[in-house]
Amino acid sequence: MAGVAAFTGAAGAVLAAQSGPEIPSIDEFLPPEIIFAGTPFAMNRIIMVRVIMTVVMLLILGITASRAKLIPGRWQGFVEWGLDYVRDKIVYEVMGELRGKRYVPMITTIFFTIFLFNLCGIIPGMNIAATATIMMPLIFAAWTFVQYWIAACREQGLLSYLKQECTPPGVPFPVLILLVPMQLIDILIIRPASLTLRLLANMIAGHLIVALCFSATQFFLILTENKMMMAAGVVTFAFGFIMTLFEAFVAYLQAFIFATLSSVYINMSYPEVD
């Protein structure tokens, strides 16, 4: 029996080696339901990651706020530094303090939620960015879309806003025939679509690259016995580690870009000041 088991294990390794490393596919972003299947409350792995990270964020902020002191300790100082960073370096930098005060809570929520949801892709046990499907990026983009239209209608009126966006002064009428529909497409479709797709594409691409590196590492180091192949496994492991660190940077960068562009789009809805 031991000989049969050894033979079976060896045969499995040979078959695995012949088939090559497992190539990650887009199906990883459409995982099956794991709880409450067949009900309106069904959750798959990505939704579970979102719920867990949301609870963690609320607990961290709630506990920090409840224990806040006039003279902050290290942890409170770190949290306050993060909040001040978004307020001063993103919102006020783009919109100014007078306009920006209204939008600090919104942009802060967008920045930290996207950042931490992105980081889920490199957290052991989660291993998938919570923004790696279309829904979360689309929700944040729609929030920005609604806010810059509200700002436009409140600050200058709908018609004045459309005139400012679609008919810049000094543009000849024949050019306006092409410019007006292009500008309408920009403010109605391109802006929210670019916010959505930029975040989504970066999170999908990053996950696939990291997953491919470590899948190749498992294949080269564990499922094969060729020394040359094992050396390749060391290279893929090192590259996967580097890409993991890079993904942490991309998680921050995409949150920063999304929050900054949201601030820019909202600010553009205000009338120009001469």
C-alpha positions in Angstrom: 0.0 0.0 0.0 2.8 2.4 0.8 4.4 1.7 -2.6 1.1 2.4 -4.3 0.7 5.7 -2.4 4.2 6.7 -3.3 3.6 5.8 -6.9 0.4 7.7 -7.0 2.0 10.8 -5.4 4.9 10.6 -7.9 2.5 10.2 -10.8 0.6 13.3 -9.6 3.7 15.3 -9.4 4.7 14.2 -12.9 1.3 15.1 -14.3 1.4 18.5 -12.5 4.9 19.2 -13.8 3.8 18.2 -17.3 0.8 20.5 -17.2 2.8 23.5 -16.1 2.0 26.1 -13.5 -1.6 27.1 -12.8 -2.4 30.2 -14.8 -4.6 32.6 -12.9 -7.7 33.7 -14.9 -10.4 36.3 -14.8 -12.7 33.6 -13.2 -10.9 34.3 -9.9 -12.8 37.6 -9.7 -16.2 35.8 -10.0 -15.9 33.3 -7.1 -18.9 31.2 -6.1 -21.2 32.1 -3.2 -20.0 30.7 0.1 -22.8 31.8 2.5 -26.5 32.4 2.2 -26.4 31.0 -1.3 -29.6 31.4 -3.3 -30.8 34.3 -1.2 -30.7 38.1 -1.6 -27.9 38.1 1.0 -25.6 35.7 -0.7 -21.9 36.5 -0.3 -18.9 35.3 -2.2 -15.3 35.7 -1.2 -14.9 39.3 -2.4 -18.0 40.5 -0.7 -16.8 38.8 2.5 -13.5 40.6 2.2 -15.4 44.0 1.8 -17.5 43.3 4.9 -14.5 42.2 7.0 -12.4 45.2 6.0 -15.3 47.6 6.6 -15.9 46.3 10.1 -12.1 46.6 10.8 -12.1 50.2 9.6 -15.1 51.1 11.7 -13.6 49.4 14.8 -10.3 51.2 14.4 -11.8 54.6 13.9 -14.5 54.1 16.6 -12.0 52.9 19.2 -9.5 55.6 18.3 -12.2 58.3 18.5 -13.6 57.0 21.8 -10.1 57.1 23.4 -9.0 60.4 21.9 -6.9 62.6 24.1 -6.0 66.3 23.9 -2.3 65.3 23.7 -2.4 62.4 21.3 -0.4 59.2 21.7 1.5 57.5 18.9 -1.5 55.7 17.5 -3.9 58.6 17.7 -1.2 60.9 16.2 -0.8 58.4 13.3 -4.6 58.3 12.6 -4.8 62.1 12.8 -1.8 62.5 10.5 -3.6 60.3 7.9 -6.8 62.4 8.2 -4.9 65.7 8.0 -3.0 64.4 4.9 -6.2 63.9 2.9 -7.6 67.2 4.0 -4.5 69.3 3.4 -2.7 67.5 0.6 -5.7 66.5 -1.5 -8.8 68.4 -0.8 -7.5 71.8 0.2 -4.6 71.5 -2.3 -7.2 71.2 -5.1 -10.2 73.1 -3.9 -8.9 75.5 -1.4 -10.1 75.6 2.2 -13.3 77.6 1.6 -14.7 75.1 -0.9 -13.0 72.1 0.4 -14.5 72.0 3.9 -17.8 70.7 2.6 -16.1 67.7 0.8 -13.4 66.7 3.4 -15.6 63.9 4.8 -16.5 62.5 1.4 -12.9 62.5 0.0 -11.5 61.1 3.2 -14.0 58.3 3.1 -13.2 57.6 -0.6 -9.4 57.7 0.0 -9.2 55.4 3.0 -11.9 52.9 1.8 -10.2 52.5 -1.6 -6.7 52.3 0.0 -7.6 49.6 2.5 -9.8 47.7 0.1 -6.9 47.7 -2.4 -4.5 46.4 0.4 -6.7 43.4 0.8 -5.0 42.0 -2.3 -1.8 41.4 -0.4 -3.1 40.6 3.1 -2.7 36.8 3.8 -6.0 35.1 4.0 -7.8 37.7 1.9 -5.5 37.7 -1.2 -8.0 39.6 -3.3 -8.5 43.4 -3.6 -12.0 44.3 -2.6 -12.0 46.8 -5.5 -11.1 44.1 -8.1 -14.7 43.8 -9.4 -16.7 46.6 -11.2 -19.2 47.3 -8.4 -17.0 49.1 -5.8 -15.1 51.4 -8.3 -18.5 52.2 -10.0 -20.1 53.1 -6.7 -17.3 55.5 -5.8 -17.3 57.0 -9.3 -21.1 57.4 -9.2 -20.8 59.2 -5.8 -18.3 61.7 -7.4 -20.6 62.0 -10.5 -23.6 62.9 -8.3 -21.6 65.4 -6.2 -20.1 67.4 -9.0 -23.5 67.7 -10.7 -25.1 68.8 -7.3 -22.3 71.4 -6.9 -22.8 72.6 -10.5 -26.5 73.1 -10.0 -26.1 74.7 -6.6 -23.2 77.1 -7.4 -24.1 78.3 -10.9 -27.2 76.6 -12.1 -27.5 73.8 -14.6 -27.6 75.8 -17.8 -24.7 78.1 -16.7 -22.7 75.0 -15.9 -23.3 73.4 -19.2 -22.5 76.7 -21.0 -19.2 77.0 -19.1 -18.3 73.4 -19.9 -19.5 73.1 -23.5 -19.0 76.6 -25.0 -15.7 78.1 -23.9 -15.3 81.8 -24.9 -13.6 82.6 -28.1 -14.3 79.3 -29.8 -15.7 79.7 -33.4 -19.3 78.4 -33.9 -18.3 75.7 -36.5 -15.9 74.2 -33.9 -18.7 74.2 -31.3 -20.7 71.8 -33.4 -18.1 69.2 -32.6 -17.0 70.5 -29.2 -20.4 70.6 -27.5 -21.2 66.8 -27.9 -17.6 65.9 -27.0 -17.8 67.9 -23.8 -21.2 66.4 -22.9 -19.8 62.9 -23.4 -16.9 63.9 -21.2 -18.9 65.1 -18.2 -21.6 62.4 -18.5 -19.6 59.3 -19.5 -15.8 59.7 -19.7 -15.2 61.1 -16.2 -17.1 58.4 -14.2 -15.9 55.7 -16.6 -12.3 56.7 -16.4 -12.5 56.7 -12.6 -14.1 53.3 -12.6 -11.9 51.6 -15.2 -8.6 53.0 -14.0 -9.0 51.6 -10.5 -10.5 48.3 -11.7 -7.9 47.6 -14.3 -5.0 48.3 -11.9 -6.3 46.0 -9.2 -7.1 43.2 -11.6 -3.7 43.4 -13.3 -1.8 43.6 -10.0 -3.6 40.6 -8.6 -3.0 38.5 -11.7 0.7 39.3 -11.9 1.3 38.5 -8.2 -0.8 35.3 -8.5 1.1 34.2 -11.6 4.5 34.7 -9.9 3.7 32.6 -6.8 1.9 30.0 -8.9 5.1 29.6 -11.0 7.1 29.5 -7.8 5.1 26.6 -6.5 5.4 24.8 -9.7 9.2 25.3 -10.1 10.2 24.7 -6.5 7.7 22.0 -5.4 6.3 20.2 -8.3 9.5 19.8 -10.3 12.9 18.3 -9.4 15.0 19.9 -12.1 17.7 22.2 -10.6 17.4 24.7 -13.4 13.7 24.8 -12.9 14.2 25.3 -9.2 16.5 28.2 -9.9 13.8 29.8 -12.0 11.5 29.3 -9.0 13.8 31.4 -6.8 13.6 34.1 -9.5 9.8 34.0 -9.7 9.6 34.1 -5.9 11.8 37.2 -5.7 9.8 38.9 -8.4 6.6 38.0 -6.7 7.8 39.5 -3.4 8.9 42.7 -5.2 5.5 42.9 -7.0 3.7 42.4 -3.6 5.6 45.5 -2.3 4.8 47.3 -5.5 1.1 46.4 -5.1 1.1 48.1 -1.7 2.4 51.2 -3.4 -0.2 50.9 -6.1 -2.9 50.5 -3.5 -2.0 53.9 -2.1 -1.4 55.5 -5.5 -4.8 54.5 -6.9 -6.6 55.8 -3.8 -4.6 59.1 -4.1 -5.5 59.4 -7.8 -9.1 58.6 -7.3 -9.5 61.1 -4.4 -7.6 63.8 -6.3 -9.6 63.4 -9.5 -12.8 63.4 -7.5 -11.7 66.7 -5.9 -10.8 68.1 -9.3 -14.1 67.2 -11.0 -16.1 68.7 -8.1 -14.0 71.8 -8.1 -14.6 72.2 -11.9 -18.3 72.5 -11.2 -17.8 75.8 -9.4 -17.9 79.0 -11.5 -14.5 80.3 -12.6 -13.2 83.2 -10.5 -11.6 86.0 -12.5 
